[in-house]
Amino acid sequence: MINWKRVNELRDEIGPEDFAEVVELFLEEVEKVIEKLREAPDFGTLGEDLHFLKGSALNLGFRSFSILCQTGETASGEGTADSVDIATVLASYEESKIEFQAKLAG
């Protein structure tokens, strides 16, 4: 679910203090889009939303979540945004976030 190699590389690149800030910023920005998808998904901008989420997810190692975002982004680009299983995307994010935070805390 999480690419821990990527997480460790990022932490090594920017240092532990800055890493904590990056994680906080990541979660804040992603949560805004997640909330939009949860409350009122817009199929007209779904591809853009998923593209943003995918990029953010890849930067922080959320591998499974990024794959779902890519799949949804592709479907949106092909004109089938309404076929994207938003609930699965949201669940993957929540599961990834829980695993990520649990391991970082431990």
C-alpha positions in Angstrom: 0.0 0.0 0.0 2.8 2.4 0.9 6.1 2.6 -0.9 8.3 2.9 2.2 11.4 3.2 0.1 10.1 6.4 -1.4 9.1 7.7 2.1 12.6 7.1 3.4 14.2 8.6 0.4 12.1 11.8 0.8 12.9 12.0 4.5 16.6 11.6 3.8 16.5 14.2 1.0 14.8 16.9 3.1 15.6 16.0 6.7 13.3 14.9 9.5 12.1 18.4 10.4 11.2 19.4 6.9 9.7 16.0 6.3 7.2 16.6 9.1 6.2 19.9 7.4 5.8 18.2 4.0 3.6 15.5 5.5 1.4 18.1 7.2 1.1 20.2 4.0 0.4 17.0 1.9 -2.4 15.9 4.2 -3.9 19.4 4.3 -3.9 19.8 0.5 -5.1 16.3 -0.2 -7.8 16.5 2.4 -9.3 19.5 0.6 -9.7 17.5 -2.6 -10.8 14.4 -0.8 -13.5 16.3 1.0 -14.7 17.7 -2.4 -14.9 14.1 -3.8 -16.7 12.9 -0.7 -19.3 15.7 -0.5 -19.9 16.8 -4.1 -17.7 15.2 -6.8 -17.7 17.1 -10.1 -17.3 14.8 -13.0 -16.3 17.8 -15.1 -13.1 18.2 -13.0 -12.7 14.7 -11.7 -9.7 14.0 -14.0 -7.9 17.1 -12.7 -8.7 16.3 -9.1 -7.4 12.7 -9.5 -4.3 14.0 -11.3 -3.5 16.2 -8.4 -4.1 13.4 -5.9 -2.0 11.0 -7.9 0.9 13.4 -8.0 0.7 14.1 -4.3 0.3 10.4 -3.5 3.4 9.5 -5.5 5.5 12.1 -3.8 4.7 10.6 -0.4 4.7 7.0 -1.4 0.9 6.2 -1.3 1.3 3.6 -4.0 -2.1 1.9 -4.1 -3.9 5.2 -3.8 -1.9 6.7 -6.7 -2.7 3.7 -8.9 -6.5 4.2 -8.3 -6.2 7.9 -9.0 -4.3 7.1 -12.3 -7.1 4.7 -13.3 -9.7 7.3 -12.6 -7.8 10.0 -14.3 -7.5 7.9 -17.4 -11.2 7.0 -17.4 -12.1 10.7 -17.0 -9.8 11.6 -19.9 -11.7 9.0 -22.0 -15.0 10.6 -21.2 -16.2 8.0 -18.6 -15.7 9.9 -15.4 -19.0 8.6 -14.2 -17.5 5.1 -14.2 -14.9 6.0 -11.6 -15.5 4.3 -8.3 -15.0 7.3 -6.0 -15.8 5.3 -2.9 -12.9 2.9 -3.6 -10.6 5.9 -4.2 -11.6 7.5 -0.9 -11.3 4.2 1.0 -7.8 3.6 -0.4 -6.8 7.1 0.7 -8.1 6.5 4.3 -6.4 3.1 4.5 -3.1 4.5 3.2 -3.2 7.5 5.6 -3.9 5.2 8.6 -1.0 2.9 7.7 1.3 5.8 7.0 0.6 7.6 10.2 0.7 4.5 12.3 4.2 3.5 11.0 5.5 7.1 11.4 4.2 7.3 14.9 5.8 3.9 15.8 
